């Protein structure tokens, strides 16, 4: 049974940091990603990593967020620094690409003072 479980979301002040985790089971892929959806907006790309090496980031998070993988732990992470109000959203992990991959249920990140 395929499983993806995100964790690490929460409430943080502007300028703060959070690390999101996604643990997955029974999935094999070379494409991993984080996406987010803010209220009233479409789901958007945050970051992807392919073959454990090639990463891609949305312009809005470049220099602040870092995506990584731990193959042995079947996990992926999103380190988020210098968080801004506009980073508030539900964050989803994706394995296998957006067209035919698998999605977690999401974890809420709220940036508020």
N, C-alpha and C positions, 0 to 999 in steps of 0.2 A: 504494500500500500504506500502510495506516494504521500509524503508529509513535508510541509514547510511550516516552520513556526518562528515568527519574529518575536523579538523581545528588546527591551532597552529604551522604549519610548518613555515620555513623561513630560513634566512641566519644568521649564528652565528659563532663566532670565536672559535677556539679550546679552550677547557676548559670552555666554556659557557654552558648555560642551556636553555632548551625549555620544554614546556609542551604541549603535543598533546591531543586533545579532540576528542571524537567520540560520537555523539548523534544519537540514533537509535529509530525508531518508528515501532510499530506493529511486534515486534520480541520477542519471549520468549525463553530463553535458559539459560543454566548454564555454558556455555563455552564461554569465551571472549578472544580475543587475538589481538596482534599487530604483524604485519609482515612487512618486508621491502624488497625492490628490488633495488639494485644498478645497474648502467648501465653495460650491458654485463654480468650480473649475474642472477642467479635464485632467485626467491622469497624465503626468509628465515624467520624462526621464530625469533621473538624478545622476546616476553613474552606472557604468557597466564595466565588466572586466572579462576579457576573453583569453582562454588558454593560460589563465593565471598570471598574465603578463601585461597585455594591452588593455589599458584603461581609458575610459572616455567619460567626460563630465559635462553636465550642463554649465553654460557660461555663468549662471547665477551662483554656482557653488564652487567653481574652480578656485583652488588655493585655500579653501576652507574645509572641504570634505575629502575623505580618502576612503576608497573602497579596497577591500582585501579579501582574501580567501584563505582558509585553512583546510587543505585537502584531507588531512588525517582526521580532522574533527567533523568533516562534512558540514562545514559552516562558512558563512560569509559575513562580513562586517561592514559597517559604515561609520567611520569616525567623523563626527561633525563638530567643528570648532567655530568660534565666533558666530554663534547662531543669531539670526535676525528674525524680526517679527514675521517677515514673509516666508520663513521656513516652516511656519506652522502648517501642518498637514498630516494626513495618514500616510505612513510610509509602508510600501509593499516590497517584499523581495520577490524576485523572479528568477527562475532557472530554466534555461532553454530558449529564451527569446520571447518576445511579446506575442507572436502570432501563433505559436504552437507549444509554448512552454507552460510551466506551472507557476501558480501564484500563492503567496501566503495570504493570510487574512488581514494583515496590516497591523501596525502599531502607531498610536497617536503620539505626535510630537507637538507640543504647544510651547511657543516662545512668548512669554508675557512678563511684564514687570509688575 
